[in-house]
């Protein structure tokens, strides 16, 4: 093939933009995306290409742009060692100077003679000769985000220096012992106080009960705001924002304005309101639209009372002002939501001025703005209280940072330049999804996030780490690469785009150490080979899901969890244990068309072999007698995890009462009631079920015995 052929030039352009022109699928077959998909992705990245004839000039333009940039926008310094920067300079060179503004405000300055700097590489680009020289920054750097400025005649170039520990925070002995925890989505947690789904007060009660049994972690799904009106999209993995919390989980009964607000009290005691609350409590599924409307009626009255009182007494306003100073996104978020509610449309259809970020007074209703300010303030306060209560009990909040955001939400509007339009994040075809997946949200632009110093990503992390003792990083392979699916194409036509993993790991390690929180990477599915070694090197725990570790061999029917893992029987995206054991998921996938008849028969056969091997293994070890009940099998599987070396064992509470239905069926939208199913039993009921408490006490005993043995 000629070096100048269109295909070769297209591959060269892909390399220049970090696009993977081929990849290995789950069966190790080489996949070659269609050129139209590559062109669409390259165009989204900023390459001026509409067809193959545009590729050659685009290669020249990109090459020249990269060589003209003296510094990359970001560099990493590990463990206090100052980095050696690669500086691209035209030949002949001239004296250069630079200064480093430390996060503390201190400035360090230097001057260099280019002839003293080692040459790493040379090239001639469009008639200009360049040399890449190694520029050392003297001294040890304190941990933090520092700004380096390179000064050349007539031009300056800047780079963010991320000075980070090489490893994320892992306390000695992890959480003091080989800990375990419980998991339940908060929307699914119901109590006698619930307004249709769980609240932060309910999560506090769950943490108290779990702590009494020896648990050291309480896990749930993301608690971020989602669209709960129109459009309705309650998925916790497509939030409106990753910088705020959802007032859906606010406990109204604990708000200080309630005893003083007659309008809210009158509403709460009115027969229509009480009837609606009772009706929502009887539903098997969470009705988000009705529940949020019910809660907003009361919160809106409380907000009016609060702002009316502050007109007479300024002290409460001062507390709100302090909150807004330390949470700068809240004011703009309130304006955004109020504008969206007035216009009843996506921000993408707004007039250009509003679309581009100007939300002046008059573009929204003031009452709505104040409602969102008040709701965010009080929700943050209750998150603070939950964190402190859990911490006092020795329990870590195990929170979840989703990969993306809703394309019509606040973050996508506020940070438009960071998200690539025209493509969806997704996953390539695999054994579970032979057609691949497109998740609907937009991916980060790999260069734009670097150019803005990862400020948005850092803010998302910091928002969660203020409260989390453990933070799950959803789809952690996204720090290495993401699968982009051009809109209008099938998921199988998607393309991998690479990111700068060392820069992400530096941010993760630094923020984890600053907050003293443990990080867990969700590393399931089709992952790059470098992912798990990188996670281990940087101190991120990995995920272990027993369903994926079963083998049809009675001698080793279940692979043991590694020591640096969070071990569980399942996740929110898989069948429950009972559903898996009975093959409910196979029947469901067949009905959805995700499996054909032959595939379903093969899967049922394989599942039968796995069940048989596991039962024979447990009988041979004496842990199960005879046929064994499903309850006994669940208990023994948890015992296997409890005896193992995993850093944390996480128990899905629904497995303890043999729930057959999943919380989410990936790849479906309206076909299944995803993110809506309440737990079969209330908190008051399942905490009194002997089988639940006995199983958890046994897990606690095994974990403690393992701690003493080690």
C-alpha positions in Angstrom: 0.0 0.0 0.0 1.3 3.4 -0.9 2.2 5.7 2.0 0.1 8.4 0.3 -3.0 6.3 -0.2 -6.2 7.7 1.3 -6.4 4.8 3.8 -2.9 5.3 5.0 -3.4 9.0 5.4 -6.7 8.4 7.3 -4.8 6.1 9.7 -2.1 8.8 10.1 -4.8 11.4 10.9 -6.4 9.0 13.4 -3.0 8.7 15.2 -2.6 12.4 15.4 -6.0 12.8 17.1 -5.8 9.7 19.3 -8.4 7.8 17.4 -8.0 4.0 17.3 -8.4 3.0 13.6 -8.7 -0.7 14.6 -9.4 -2.6 17.8 -9.7 -6.2 19.0 -13.3 -7.3 19.9 -14.2 -9.6 22.7 -13.4 -12.6 20.5 -10.0 -11.1 19.6 -11.1 -10.4 16.1 -9.7 -7.2 14.5 -12.4 -4.7 13.9 -11.9 -2.0 11.3 -14.5 0.8 11.6 -16.0 2.2 8.5 -14.2 5.3 7.1 -17.5 7.3 7.5 -17.4 6.6 11.2 -13.7 7.6 11.5 -14.4 10.8 9.6 -17.4 11.6 11.8 -15.3 11.1 15.0 -12.4 13.1 13.6 -14.7 15.9 12.6 -16.1 15.9 16.2 -12.5 16.3 17.4 -12.0 19.4 15.3 -10.4 17.9 12.2 -11.5 19.8 9.0 -12.7 16.6 7.2 -16.0 15.9 5.4 -14.6 13.3 3.1 -11.5 11.3 2.3 -10.2 14.1 0.0 -9.9 16.4 3.0 -7.6 14.0 4.9 -4.3 15.0 3.4 -4.6 18.7 4.1 -6.0 17.9 7.6 -2.9 15.8 8.3 -0.6 18.7 7.4 -2.7 21.2 9.4 -2.8 19.0 12.5 1.0 18.2 12.3 1.9 21.8 12.0 -0.5 22.8 14.9 1.1 20.2 17.2 4.7 21.3 16.4 3.8 25.0 16.8 2.6 24.4 20.4 5.7 24.8 22.6 4.2 22.9 25.6 1.5 20.3 26.1 -1.3 21.8 28.2 -0.7 19.3 31.1 2.2 17.6 32.7 2.4 15.3 35.8 4.8 15.3 38.7 4.8 12.1 40.7 5.7 11.9 44.4 7.2 15.4 44.6 9.6 14.9 41.8 9.7 17.9 39.4 8.8 16.9 35.9 10.9 17.2 32.8 8.9 19.0 30.2 9.2 18.4 26.5 9.4 21.8 24.8 9.0 22.2 21.1 11.2 25.0 19.8 11.9 26.3 16.3 15.5 26.3 15.2 17.7 28.3 15.8 16.6 28.8 19.4 16.8 31.8 21.6 17.1 32.2 25.4 14.0 31.1 27.2 12.6 31.8 30.7 9.8 30.5 32.7 8.0 30.7 36.0 5.9 28.4 38.1 2.9 29.7 40.1 2.3 27.2 42.9 -1.1 26.5 44.2 -0.1 28.3 47.4 0.5 31.5 45.5 4.3 31.3 45.6 6.1 32.0 42.3 9.4 30.3 41.2 11.3 31.6 38.2 14.1 30.3 36.0 16.1 31.0 32.8 17.7 28.5 30.5 20.0 28.5 27.5 18.6 26.2 24.9 22.0 24.8 24.1 22.1 23.4 27.7 18.8 21.5 27.2 19.1 17.9 25.7 17.5 17.4 22.3 15.0 14.6 22.3 13.7 14.8 18.7 13.9 17.0 15.6 11.7 17.4 12.6 11.1 19.6 9.7 7.4 20.7 9.3 6.2 22.8 6.4 9.7 24.3 5.9 10.4 25.0 9.6 12.9 22.9 11.6 11.9 22.1 15.2 13.7 20.5 18.1 12.1 18.9 21.1 14.2 19.7 24.1 14.0 18.4 27.7 13.3 21.2 30.1 13.9 20.2 33.8 12.0 22.1 36.6 14.4 22.3 39.5 13.5 21.2 43.1 10.7 19.2 44.7 7.1 20.2 44.0 4.4 20.2 46.7 1.3 18.3 45.9 -1.3 20.4 44.1 -2.2 22.1 40.8 0.5 24.5 39.7 0.7 26.7 36.6 3.9 26.8 34.5 4.5 29.6 32.0 7.2 29.4 29.4 8.3 32.8 28.1 9.6 33.0 24.5 10.2 36.2 22.5 6.7 37.5 21.7 4.9 34.5 22.9 3.9 32.6 26.1 2.9 29.0 26.5 1.3 27.6 29.7 1.0 24.1 31.2 -0.8 22.8 34.2 1.5 20.8 36.4 -0.4 18.2 38.5 1.9 17.3 41.4 0.4 14.1 42.8 1.1 11.1 45.0 1.5 8.0 42.8 -1.2 6.1 44.7 -4.7 7.0 45.9 -5.5 6.9 49.5 -5.7 3.5 51.1 -5.6 3.6 54.9 -3.6 1.1 56.9 -5.8 -2.0 57.1 -8.2 -0.4 54.7 -11.2 0.6 56.9 -9.5 -0.8 60.1 -10.2 -4.4 59.3 -11.4 -6.6 56.3 -14.6 -4.7 56.1 -18.0 -5.4 54.5 -20.9 -3.3 53.6 -24.5 -3.3 52.3 -25.9 -2.0 49.0 -29.4 -0.7 48.1 -30.5 2.1 45.7 -31.8 4.9 47.8 -34.9 5.3 45.6 -35.7 1.7 46.4 -35.4 2.0 50.1 -38.8 2.6 51.6 -39.8 3.2 55.2 -43.0 4.2 57.0 -41.9 7.8 56.6 -41.3 7.6 52.9 -43.1 9.8 50.3 -42.9 7.2 47.7 -39.2 6.4 47.8 -36.2 6.7 50.1 -34.8 9.9 51.7 -31.5 10.8 53.2 -33.0 10.2 56.6 -33.9 6.7 55.5 -30.3 6.2 54.4 -29.1 7.4 57.8 -31.4 4.8 59.4 -30.0 2.1 57.1 -26.5 3.1 58.0 -27.3 2.9 61.8 -28.8 -0.6 61.4 -25.9 -1.8 59.2 -23.4 -0.5 61.7 -25.1 -2.4 64.5 -24.3 -5.6 62.6 -20.7 -4.7 62.0 -20.9 -3.1 58.5 -18.3 -0.5 57.6 -19.8 0.8 54.4 -23.3 1.7 53.0 -23.4 1.9 49.2 -26.0 3.3 46.9 -26.4 4.5 43.3 -25.7 8.1 42.3 -27.7 10.7 44.2 -27.4 13.5 41.6 -30.2 15.5 40.1 -32.0 13.9 37.1 -34.9 15.0 34.9 -38.1 14.1 36.9 -40.7 16.2 35.1 -40.6 16.7 31.3 -38.6 15.0 29.9 -38.7 12.2 32.5 -35.3 10.4 32.7 -34.7 9.1 36.2 -31.5 7.1 35.3 -28.9 7.9 37.9 -26.3 7.5 35.2 -27.6 10.4 33.0 -27.7 13.1 35.6 -28.6 16.8 34.9 -25.4 17.6 36.8 -22.5 15.9 38.5 -21.9 19.0 40.7 -25.1 19.0 42.8 -27.5 16.7 44.7 -31.1 15.7 44.0 -33.7 17.2 46.2 -35.8 14.1 45.5 -33.9 12.6 48.5 -34.5 15.6 50.8 -36.2 14.8 54.1 -38.8 17.5 54.4 -39.7 16.6 58.0 -36.2 17.8 59.2 -36.2 21.2 57.5 -36.0 24.0 60.1 -38.6 26.1 58.2 -41.4 23.5 58.5 -42.6 24.3 62.1 -42.8 28.0 61.2 -44.3 27.8 57.8 -48.1 27.8 58.0 -48.6 27.4 54.3 -46.5 24.2 54.2 -48.2 22.8 57.3 -51.6 23.4 55.8 -50.6 21.6 52.6 -49.2 18.6 54.5 -52.4 18.2 56.5 -54.8 18.7 53.5 -56.8 15.6 52.5 -55.8 15.8 48.8 -52.1 16.0 49.6 -52.3 13.2 52.2 -54.3 11.0 49.8 -51.6 11.5 47.1 -48.8 10.6 49.5 -50.6 7.5 50.6 -51.2 6.5 47.0 -47.6 6.9 46.1 -46.6 4.8 49.1 -48.7 1.9 47.8 -47.2 1.8 44.4 -44.8 -1.1 43.5 -42.7 1.3 41.4 -41.5 4.8 42.1 -43.6 7.3 40.2 -40.9 10.1 39.9 -43.1 12.7 38.2 -45.9 12.5 40.8 -43.5 12.1 43.7 -41.4 15.1 42.8 -44.5 17.2 42.1 -45.8 16.3 45.6 -42.5 17.1 47.3 -42.0 20.4 45.3 -45.4 21.7 46.5 -44.1 21.6 50.0 -40.5 22.7 49.3 -41.8 25.7 47.2 -43.9 26.9 50.2 -40.9 26.4 52.5 -38.7 28.4 50.2 -41.2 31.2 50.0 -41.4 31.3 53.8 -37.6 31.3 54.1 -37.1 34.2 51.7 -40.1 36.1 53.2 -38.6 35.8 56.7 -35.1 36.8 55.5 -36.6 40.1 54.3 -37.3 40.8 58.0 -34.3 39.0 59.6 -31.1 38.9 57.6 -29.3 36.2 59.6 -30.6 33.2 57.7 -29.7 34.9 54.4 -26.1 35.1 55.6 -25.9 31.3 56.0 -27.3 30.9 52.5 -24.8 33.4 51.2 -21.9 31.5 52.8 -23.1 28.3 51.2 -23.3 30.0 47.7 -19.8 31.3 48.1 -18.4 27.9 48.7 -20.7 26.3 46.0 -20.4 28.6 43.1 -22.3 26.4 40.7 -25.6 26.6 42.6 -26.7 30.1 41.6 -26.2 29.4 37.9 -27.8 26.0 38.2 -30.8 27.6 39.8 -31.1 30.0 36.9 -30.7 27.3 34.4 -33.4 25.1 35.9 -35.8 28.0 36.3 -35.2 29.1 32.7 -35.8 25.5 31.5 -39.0 25.3 33.5 -40.3 28.5 32.0 -39.4 27.7 28.4 -40.4 24.0 28.8 -37.7 22.9 26.3 -34.1 21.8 26.0 -31.5 24.5 26.2 -30.5 23.4 22.7 -33.6 25.2 21.3 -33.2 28.4 23.3 -32.3 31.7 21.8 -28.6 32.0 21.1 -27.8 34.3 24.0 -29.4 31.9 26.5 -27.9 28.9 24.8 -24.4 30.4 25.1 -24.6 31.1 28.9 -26.3 34.4 29.5 -29.3 34.0 31.8 -30.3 37.5 32.9 -33.1 38.4 35.3 -36.3 38.1 33.3 -35.4 34.9 31.5 -36.8 32.9 34.4 -39.3 33.1 37.2 -37.7 34.4 40.4 -39.8 32.0 42.6 -38.4 29.1 40.6 -34.8 30.3 41.0 -35.3 30.7 44.7 -36.8 27.3 45.0 -33.7 25.7 43.5 -31.3 27.7 45.6 -33.2 26.7 48.8 -33.6 23.0 47.7 -29.8 22.7 46.9 -28.8 24.4 50.1 -30.9 22.2 52.4 -30.0 19.0 50.4 -26.3 19.7 50.8 -26.9 20.3 54.6 -28.6 16.9 54.9 -25.8 15.3 53.0 -23.4 16.8 55.5 -25.5 15.4 58.4 -25.6 12.0 56.8 -21.9 11.9 56.3 -21.2 13.0 59.9 -23.7 10.5 61.3 -22.3 7.6 59.3 -18.7 8.6 60.2 -19.6 8.6 63.9 -20.9 5.0 63.5 -17.7 4.0 61.8 -19.5 3.7 58.4 -18.2 5.0 55.1 -20.6 6.4 52.5 -20.0 4.5 49.3 -21.0 6.9 46.5 -20.9 6.6 42.8 -19.6 9.0 40.2 -21.3 8.3 36.8 -19.4 8.5 33.5 -21.5 11.0 31.7 -24.3 13.6 32.0 -27.6 14.2 30.2 -27.0 16.1 27.0 -29.9 18.4 27.8 -28.7 19.0 31.4 -26.9 21.8 33.2 -23.4 20.5 32.9 -23.8 19.9 29.1 -25.0 23.5 28.8 -22.5 25.1 31.2 -19.5 23.2 29.8 -20.4 22.9 26.1 -16.9 23.0 24.8 -15.9 20.0 26.8 -18.4 17.6 25.3 -18.3 16.4 21.7 -21.5 16.9 19.8 -22.6 14.4 17.1 -21.5 11.3 19.0 -22.6 9.1 21.8 -20.5 7.3 24.4 -21.1 3.5 24.3 -19.6 0.1 24.1 -18.6 -2.3 21.3 -20.4 -5.6 20.6 -19.7 -8.3 23.2 -21.1 -11.6 24.4 -24.0 -9.8 26.3 -24.7 -7.1 23.7 -23.9 -8.5 20.2 -25.2 -5.3 18.7 -23.1 -3.0 20.9 -24.4 -0.1 23.0 -24.9 3.6 22.6 -25.7 5.3 25.9 -26.9 8.7 24.6 -24.6 11.0 26.5 -21.7 12.9 24.9 -18.0 12.1 25.6 -15.3 14.4 26.9 -13.2 16.1 24.2 -9.8 14.7 25.1 -7.9 18.0 24.2 -10.5 20.5 25.5 -10.5 19.0 29.0 -6.7 19.2 29.0 -6.8 22.8 27.8 -9.1 23.9 30.6 -6.9 22.0 33.2 -9.5 19.4 34.0 -11.3 21.9 36.2 -14.7 20.5 35.5 -13.6 16.9 36.2 -11.8 18.0 39.3 -15.0 19.8 40.5 -17.1 16.7 40.0 -14.6 14.6 42.0 -14.4 17.2 44.8 -18.2 17.4 45.0 -18.4 13.6 45.7 -15.3 13.3 47.8 -16.6 15.9 50.3 -19.0 13.2 51.4 -17.8 9.8 50.3 -15.5 7.6 52.3 -15.4 5.3 49.2 -16.1 6.5 45.7 -16.9 4.2 42.8 -15.6 5.5 39.4 -18.1 4.3 36.8 -16.6 2.8 33.7 -13.1 3.6 34.9 -11.6 2.5 31.5 -12.8 5.9 30.3 -9.6 7.4 31.7 -7.8 5.3 29.1 -10.2 5.3 26.1 -13.9 5.6 25.3 -16.0 4.1 22.6 -17.6 6.8 20.4 -20.6 6.0 18.3 -21.5 8.7 15.7 -25.1 9.7 15.9 -27.1 8.0 13.1 -24.7 4.9 13.0 -25.1 1.6 14.6 -23.1 1.0 17.9 -21.1 -1.7 16.1 -19.7 1.1 13.9 -18.2 2.9 16.8 -14.6 4.0 17.3 -12.3 4.1 20.3 -10.8 7.5 21.2 -7.8 7.7 23.6 -7.4 10.0 26.6 -4.4 10.8 28.8 -4.6 8.2 31.6 -1.7 9.4 33.6 -3.2 12.8 33.9 -6.5 11.3 35.1 -4.8 9.0 37.6 -2.8 12.0 39.0 -6.0 13.9 39.6 -7.7 10.8 41.1 -4.7 10.1 43.4 -4.4 13.7 44.5 -8.1 14.2 45.3 -8.3 10.9 47.0 -5.4 11.7 49.3 -6.7 15.1 50.1 -10.2 13.8 51.0 -8.8 10.5 52.6 -11.3 8.5 50.5 -10.8 5.2 48.8 -11.4 4.9 45.1 -13.0 1.9 43.3 -12.8 1.5 39.6 -15.7 -0.2 37.8 -13.5 -2.3 35.4 -16.1 -4.8 34.0 -16.7 -5.6 30.4 -14.3 -5.1 27.4 -11.3 -3.3 28.9 -7.9 -2.4 27.6 -5.0 -4.6 28.9 -3.3 -1.7 30.6 -6.3 -0.9 32.8 -5.9 -3.2 35.7 -2.1 -2.9 36.0 -2.6 0.9 36.0 -5.3 0.7 38.7 -3.1 -1.5 40.9 -0.1 0.9 40.4 -2.2 3.9 41.5 -4.0 2.3 44.4 -7.5 2.0 42.9 -9.5 -1.0 44.0 -11.1 -3.1 41.3 -14.5 -4.7 40.9 -15.2 -8.5 41.4 -18.6 -9.8 40.5 -19.2 -13.5 41.4 -21.5 -14.1 38.5 -18.7 -13.4 36.1 -16.2 -15.6 38.0 -18.1 -18.9 38.0 -16.5 -21.9 36.3 -18.0 -25.2 35.2 -15.4 -27.1 37.2 -16.3 -28.5 40.6 -12.7 -28.2 41.8 -12.7 -24.5 41.3 -16.3 -23.5 40.7 -15.8 -19.9 41.8 -12.5 -18.0 41.3 -11.4 -16.2 44.5 -11.6 -12.4 44.6 -8.2 -10.6 44.5 -7.1 -8.7 47.5 -7.5 -5.3 45.9 -11.1 -5.8 45.0 -14.6 -4.9 46.1 -16.3 -8.3 45.9 -20.1 -8.7 45.4 -22.4 -11.3 44.0 -23.8 -8.9 41.4 -24.3 -5.2 40.5 -27.2 -3.0 39.7 -26.6 -3.8 36.0 -26.8 -7.6 36.4 -29.5 -10.0 37.5 -29.9 -10.5 41.2 -28.5 -13.8 42.5 -32.0 -15.5 42.5 -32.7 -14.1 39.0 -29.3 -15.4 37.8 -29.7 -18.9 39.5 -33.2 -19.4 38.0 -32.2 -18.0 34.5 -34.7 -15.1 34.7 -32.3 -12.9 32.8 -31.9 -15.4 29.9 -35.7 -15.5 29.4 -35.8 -11.7 29.6 -32.9 -11.3 27.1 -34.7 -13.7 24.7 -37.9 -11.7 24.9 -36.0 -8.5 24.2 -34.3 -10.0 21.2 -30.8 -9.7 22.7 -30.5 -13.5 22.3 -31.8 -15.7 19.5 -33.2 -19.2 20.2 -29.9 -20.9 19.7 -28.1 -18.4 21.9 -30.7 -18.8 24.7 -30.4 -22.6 24.6 -26.6 -22.3 24.8 -26.8 -19.9 27.7 -29.3 -22.1 29.6 -27.0 -25.1 29.1 -24.0 -23.1 30.3 -25.9 -21.8 33.3 -26.9 -25.3 34.3 -23.3 -26.4 34.1 -22.2 -23.5 36.4 -25.0 -24.3 38.9 -24.1 -28.0 39.0 -20.3 -27.3 39.4 -21.0 -24.8 42.3 -23.3 -27.2 44.1 -20.8 -30.1 43.8 -18.1 -27.8 45.1 -20.1 -26.7 48.1 -21.1 -30.3 48.9 -17.5 -31.5 48.6 -16.3 -28.9 51.1 -19.2 -29.7 53.5 -20.7 -26.3 53.4 -24.0 -27.4 51.9 -25.9 -30.7 52.5 -28.1 -32.4 50.0 -29.8 -30.3 47.3 -29.5 -27.1 49.4 -32.0 -24.3 49.4 -31.5 -21.2 47.3 -31.2 -19.3 50.6 -28.4 -21.6 51.7 -26.6 -21.2 48.4 -26.7 -17.4 48.6 -25.4 -17.6 52.2 -22.6 -19.9 51.2 -21.6 -17.7 48.2 -21.4 -14.7 50.6 -19.5 -16.9 53.0 -17.0 -17.7 50.2 -16.5 -13.9 49.6 -16.3 -13.3 53.3 -13.6 -15.8 53.9 -11.6 -14.5 50.9 -9.0 -11.7 50.8 -11.1 -9.0 49.1 -10.6 -5.5 50.5 -14.4 -5.0 50.8 -17.3 -7.4 50.5 -20.5 -5.6 49.4 -23.8 -7.4 50.0 -26.8 -6.5 47.9 -29.6 -6.6 50.4 -32.2 -7.8 47.9 -30.2 -11.0 47.5 -31.0 -11.8 51.1 -34.7 -12.2 50.4 -34.2 -13.8 47.0 -35.5 -10.9 44.9 -35.8 -12.2 41.3 -36.2 -8.9 39.5 -33.2 -6.6 38.6 -33.0 -2.9 39.2 -31.8 -2.3 35.6 -31.7 -4.2 32.4 -28.9 -2.6 30.3 -29.8 -1.9 26.7 -33.4 -1.2 27.5 -35.3 2.1 28.1 -39.1 2.0 28.2 -39.1 -1.8 27.7 -38.4 -2.4 31.4 -39.0 -0.4 34.5 -35.4 0.5 35.1 -34.4 2.6 38.2 -38.1 2.4 39.4 -38.5 -0.8 41.4 -38.9 -0.4 45.1 -37.4 -3.0 47.5 -39.9 -5.7 48.2 -39.7 -5.1 51.9 -39.5 -1.9 53.9 -36.6 -1.0 56.1 -38.7 -1.7 59.2 -39.6 -5.2 57.8 -36.3 -6.5 56.5 -34.4 -5.4 59.5 -36.6 -7.7 61.5 -36.2 -10.7 59.2 -34.1 -13.3 61.0 -32.6 -14.7 57.8 -31.3 -11.2 56.8 -29.6 -10.4 60.1 -28.2 -13.9 60.5 -26.6 -13.9 57.1 -25.0 -10.5 57.7 -23.8 -11.5 61.1 -22.1 -14.5 59.5 -20.4 -12.3 56.9 -19.3 -10.1 59.8 -17.9 -13.1 61.7 -16.0 -14.4 58.7 -14.5 -11.0 57.9 -13.3 -10.5 61.5 -11.9 -14.0 61.7 -10.0 -13.3 58.5 -8.6 -10.1 59.9 -7.3 -11.9 63.0 -5.8 -14.7 60.9 -4.0 -12.3 58.6 
